[in-house]
C-alpha cells in the first residue's frame, strides 16, 4: 500500500479549507493499483467529498462510516465504483461524474437521496441494485454504450418519472424497474432482444409502453401489476409472450393487449 503524497494531501487540504470539503482531508491511503480506501477520523466526516486525482477506484463500502455526505465529485482517473461505496447515504443528493467511469458496482447508490443523474458515456456496466431504493431519483439518462444492467438496478425507485434507455441495450433484466410507481412511459429501442421476468412489475402509473422492432421475448410477469397501461405497441418480431399479467382483474387491460399478440 502507498500513502498519498504530502504535496497532494496539502493540495486537498487547501481545497477543503477553501470549499469546506471536509471529506477530502480524511486519513486515507491509495493502494498500489489505485484503490482509494478511506480511514476516517470522526472529525473528518464531511458533507462534501472530492475524490483525489490519484485514485482509480473506490473500495467496497468505502464511505460506510460517513452519514453526512451530500455531494461527491469523482477524481479524473476513477474508473470503478465498487459494491456499496455510497449505500445508505440518504443525504447524498449530488454526484459529479468524470468521463472515465466504466463500472458502477452493486448497491453503489442504493438508498441514497440522488434526484437526477446523467451518466457519462464511458459507463458500460451498472450492476445489481446499483440504484435500488433511491426513492428521490426522478430522472436518469443512461449512457449510450451501456451493455450491462444488473437485475433490479432501479428497483423500488418510487420517485422515478422518466428514464432514457440506450438504443443498444440488449436486455431489460429481471425486476429492472420493479415498483417504480411514478414511471409513466417507457420506450424500449430496437436493440433490445428480451424483457425479462417482472421487469416492470407493479409500475402502477405506467400508461404508455412502446417496444420497437427487434424484441423477441417478453417473460413472465414483465408487466404484471401495471394496471394503468392504456397503450402498448408491440413489434412484429415478438416470438414468445409468456404469462404476463397477474390473475387479478386490475390487469385486464394488459392481458387484453398481450393476448392479441400471443
Backbone torsions as a table, in degrees:
resi	resn	phi	psi	omega
1	UNK	NA	145.7	-179.7
2	UNK	-121.7	127.3	175.5
3	UNK	-68.7	148.7	176.7
4	UNK	-65.1	142.7	-178.3
5	UNK	-64.2	152.4	-177.3
6	UNK	-62.6	-38.7	-179.4
7	UNK	-62.6	-44.0	179.4
8	UNK	-65.0	-40.9	179.2
9	UNK	-61.9	-44.2	-179.9
10	UNK	-64.9	-36.7	177.9
11	UNK	-63.3	-45.6	178.8
12	UNK	-64.2	-37.5	179.9
13	UNK	-64.0	-41.1	178.8
14	UNK	-66.0	-37.2	175.2
15	UNK	-62.0	-42.6	-178.4
16	UNK	-62.8	-40.6	179.2
17	UNK	-66.5	-40.8	-177.5
18	UNK	-71.0	-46.5	-173.9
19	UNK	-104.5	2.3	-177.4
20	UNK	57.5	39.6	177.0
21	UNK	-91.5	80.3	-170.9
22	UNK	-65.2	-34.9	-178.0
23	UNK	-61.6	-22.9	-177.0
24	UNK	-71.1	-17.0	-178.9
25	UNK	-106.2	20.0	173.8
26	UNK	-61.2	156.4	171.8
27	UNK	-78.4	111.5	-179.9
28	UNK	-141.4	164.4	173.3
29	UNK	-130.2	158.8	177.7
30	UNK	-118.4	122.7	-177.2
31	UNK	-69.4	170.8	-178.0
32	UNK	-62.4	-24.3	178.2
33	UNK	-97.8	15.2	172.3
34	UNK	87.3	14.7	-179.2
35	UNK	-85.4	123.6	178.6
36	UNK	-84.6	127.5	-179.5
37	UNK	-128.8	102.0	178.7
38	UNK	-69.0	143.1	172.0
39	UNK	-128.3	94.0	-166.3
40	UNK	-78.6	143.8	163.5
41	UNK	-104.1	143.2	-174.6
42	UNK	-56.2	-28.4	-176.5
43	UNK	-75.6	-8.7	-174.5
44	UNK	-113.8	18.1	179.3
45	UNK	-81.8	75.1	-172.4
46	UNK	-84.2	168.1	-176.9
47	UNK	-90.7	-22.0	178.5
48	UNK	-119.1	129.6	-175.4
49	UNK	-124.8	131.0	169.4
50	UNK	-110.0	122.6	177.0
51	UNK	-78.4	127.7	-175.3
52	UNK	-63.8	154.6	-173.5
53	UNK	-67.8	-19.2	179.7
54	UNK	-75.3	-23.1	-175.4
55	UNK	-74.2	139.6	177.5
56	UNK	-112.7	-11.6	-179.9
57	UNK	-158.4	155.5	174.8
58	UNK	-105.0	134.2	-174.5
59	UNK	-72.5	166.8	179.8
60	UNK	-58.2	127.3	177.4
61	UNK	49.0	40.2	-172.2
62	UNK	-65.8	-26.1	-179.3
63	UNK	-114.6	30.7	-175.9
64	UNK	-64.7	-24.5	-178.3
65	UNK	-88.8	-8.9	-177.1
66	UNK	-97.6	106.4	-178.1
67	UNK	-97.5	-1.5	-174.6
68	UNK	-105.6	-6.0	-174.0
69	UNK	-62.5	133.1	178.2
70	UNK	-117.7	-22.7	-175.3
71	UNK	-144.4	138.4	178.2
72	UNK	-133.4	131.3	172.8
73	UNK	-118.1	121.4	-177.5
74	UNK	-78.2	140.9	174.8
75	UNK	-64.3	160.5	-170.4
76	UNK	-68.5	-15.6	-177.1
77	UNK	-106.3	-2.3	-177.2
78	UNK	-66.7	125.7	179.7
79	UNK	-115.2	-25.6	-173.6
80	UNK	-130.2	128.6	170.6
81	UNK	-107.1	106.6	-175.4
82	UNK	-74.8	170.4	-172.6
83	UNK	-49.7	129.2	170.0
84	UNK	67.6	18.0	-172.0
85	UNK	-61.9	-28.8	176.4
86	UNK	-124.9	19.1	-177.6
87	UNK	-58.5	139.8	176.1
88	UNK	70.0	16.3	177.1
89	UNK	-91.0	80.3	-172.8
90	UNK	-66.0	-20.7	179.1
91	UNK	-88.0	-6.5	-179.0
92	UNK	-75.7	113.2	-176.7
93	UNK	-117.0	-13.9	-176.6
94	UNK	-132.7	129.7	173.9
95	UNK	-129.9	119.8	179.3
96	UNK	-103.5	108.9	-177.4
97	UNK	-85.4	157.1	169.2
98	UNK	-93.0	-169.7	179.1
99	UNK	-103.9	22.8	-176.4
100	UNK	-118.6	-17.8	-174.4
101	UNK	-60.9	130.0	-179.7
102	UNK	-114.0	-31.2	-174.7
103	UNK	-131.3	129.6	172.8
104	UNK	-113.1	111.5	-171.3
105	UNK	-72.1	170.5	-179.2
106	UNK	-60.1	137.9	177.2
107	UNK	62.1	13.7	-174.5
108	UNK	-56.1	-41.0	-178.7
109	UNK	-124.4	21.4	179.2
110	UNK	-69.0	142.8	-179.9
111	UNK	62.4	28.1	174.9
112	UNK	-97.3	176.5	-177.5
113	UNK	-104.0	15.1	-177.4
114	UNK	-59.6	144.3	-175.1
115	UNK	-108.6	-46.5	-179.4
116	UNK	-133.3	140.9	179.1
117	UNK	-140.0	130.8	169.9
118	UNK	-121.1	101.9	-174.7
119	UNK	-79.3	141.1	-179.4
120	UNK	-67.2	155.7	-177.7
121	UNK	-68.4	-8.6	177.5
122	UNK	-71.9	-20.8	-176.5
123	UNK	-70.9	124.8	-179.1
124	UNK	-113.5	-19.5	-175.9
125	UNK	-140.5	127.3	171.4
126	UNK	-119.9	116.1	-168.8
127	UNK	-87.4	-177.6	-174.3
128	UNK	-50.9	126.9	174.4
129	UNK	51.7	32.3	-177.0
130	UNK	-57.7	-36.5	179.4
131	UNK	-120.2	16.1	-178.0
132	UNK	-58.4	141.1	176.6
133	UNK	64.0	19.1	172.7
134	UNK	-82.7	82.9	-166.5
135	UNK	-67.5	-18.8	179.9
136	UNK	-91.8	-7.2	-178.0
137	UNK	-67.3	118.8	-176.8
138	UNK	-104.0	-31.1	-174.5
139	UNK	-148.7	139.6	173.9
140	UNK	-144.7	134.9	174.2
141	UNK	-108.1	118.9	-177.7
142	UNK	-86.7	149.0	-179.2
143	UNK	-66.7	146.8	-174.0
144	UNK	-70.5	-21.4	-178.8
145	UNK	-97.1	5.9	-178.7
146	UNK	-60.5	129.8	179.7
147	UNK	-124.7	-2.3	176.1
148	UNK	-141.2	127.0	172.8
149	UNK	-123.5	115.5	179.4
150	UNK	-67.4	158.3	-177.1
151	UNK	-63.3	145.4	179.6
152	UNK	58.9	28.6	-177.5
153	UNK	-56.6	-33.7	179.5
154	UNK	-124.3	22.7	-179.7
155	UNK	-60.6	140.0	176.9
156	UNK	62.7	24.3	171.5
157	UNK	-83.0	82.2	-168.4
158	UNK	-67.1	-18.6	179.9
159	UNK	-95.7	-3.1	-175.0
160	UNK	-67.0	118.0	-177.7
161	UNK	-104.1	-29.7	-176.6
162	UNK	-149.5	142.8	175.8
163	UNK	-145.6	136.4	177.5
164	UNK	-101.9	111.7	179.6
165	UNK	-84.7	140.7	178.3
166	UNK	-70.1	151.1	-174.8
167	UNK	-69.9	-24.3	-176.8
168	UNK	-102.5	13.4	175.3
169	UNK	-68.1	122.4	-171.0
170	UNK	-91.4	-10.2	-175.6
171	UNK	-154.2	137.1	168.4
172	UNK	-98.4	106.8	-169.2
173	UNK	-73.7	175.5	-179.0
174	UNK	-53.7	129.4	174.6
175	UNK	53.0	29.2	-174.4
176	UNK	-54.2	-45.3	-179.5
177	UNK	-120.5	32.3	-179.6
178	UNK	-51.3	124.2	174.3
179	UNK	60.6	34.1	169.5
180	UNK	-83.9	81.4	-165.4
181	UNK	-74.4	-7.3	178.5
182	UNK	-102.5	-7.3	-177.9
183	UNK	-70.3	128.1	-174.5
184	UNK	-110.4	-26.2	-177.0
185	UNK	-146.3	144.4	176.5
186	UNK	-140.8	136.1	174.3
187	UNK	-116.7	120.5	-179.9
188	UNK	-107.0	116.2	-170.2
189	UNK	-78.0	172.2	-171.2
190	UNK	-66.0	-19.7	179.6
191	UNK	-73.2	-17.0	-176.9
192	UNK	-79.7	124.5	-177.1
193	UNK	-95.6	-27.8	-176.9
194	UNK	-147.4	149.9	174.5
195	UNK	-117.3	113.1	-169.1
196	UNK	-83.0	177.7	-174.5
197	UNK	-54.6	129.9	174.4
198	UNK	57.8	27.0	-176.5
199	UNK	-56.0	-40.2	179.5
200	UNK	-120.7	29.4	-177.5
201	UNK	-55.2	128.5	175.0
202	UNK	61.5	31.3	169.0
203	UNK	-83.1	81.0	-164.7
204	UNK	-71.7	-12.1	178.0
205	UNK	-103.6	-1.3	-176.6
206	UNK	-66.1	120.3	-175.8
207	UNK	-109.8	-33.3	-172.3
208	UNK	-131.2	126.4	179.7
209	UNK	-127.0	123.8	176.1
210	UNK	-119.3	118.3	178.5
211	UNK	-114.9	112.4	-174.8
212	UNK	-78.0	167.1	-179.7
213	UNK	-56.5	138.8	179.1
214	UNK	128.1	-35.5	179.5
215	UNK	-68.5	132.4	-178.6
216	UNK	-115.1	-19.8	-174.2
217	UNK	-135.2	132.0	167.7
218	UNK	-121.2	119.3	-171.8
219	UNK	-89.9	177.1	-175.9
220	UNK	-51.1	133.7	171.6
221	UNK	57.7	23.6	-178.5
222	UNK	-57.5	-35.3	179.7
223	UNK	-122.5	23.3	179.3
224	UNK	-64.4	138.0	180.0
225	UNK	82.6	2.2	179.0
226	UNK	-90.0	68.5	-170.4
227	UNK	-73.0	-10.9	-177.4
228	UNK	-92.4	-4.8	-176.7
229	UNK	-61.2	127.7	177.9
230	UNK	-122.9	-15.3	178.3
231	UNK	-139.3	128.3	176.7
232	UNK	-142.1	115.2	178.1
233	UNK	-96.8	119.8	-178.0
234	UNK	-110.2	142.1	-177.0
235	UNK	-82.8	155.6	176.3
236	UNK	-71.2	-16.7	179.8
237	UNK	-73.5	-10.6	-176.0
238	UNK	-65.4	126.2	-178.0
239	UNK	-111.1	-28.9	-173.8
240	UNK	-137.5	114.8	173.8
241	UNK	-115.7	111.2	-178.6
242	UNK	-84.3	-165.9	-179.3
243	UNK	-72.7	95.3	-170.7
244	UNK	-78.8	-51.6	-169.9
245	UNK	-95.1	150.9	174.8
246	UNK	-70.2	173.8	-174.1
247	UNK	-75.1	-25.0	-172.3
248	UNK	-63.6	151.7	-173.8
249	UNK	-64.4	-22.7	-176.6
250	UNK	-64.5	-19.9	-179.3
251	UNK	-96.3	16.7	-176.0
252	UNK	-58.2	-42.6	-177.2
253	UNK	-63.2	-39.3	178.9
254	UNK	-66.6	-44.5	-179.9
255	UNK	-59.9	-42.4	-178.0
256	UNK	-62.7	-42.7	179.8
257	UNK	-63.7	-42.6	-175.5
258	UNK	-82.2	-31.2	177.4
259	UNK	-62.6	-31.6	-179.8
260	UNK	-67.2	-25.5	-178.6
261	UNK	-94.0	-30.0	-173.4
262	UNK	-64.6	NA	NA
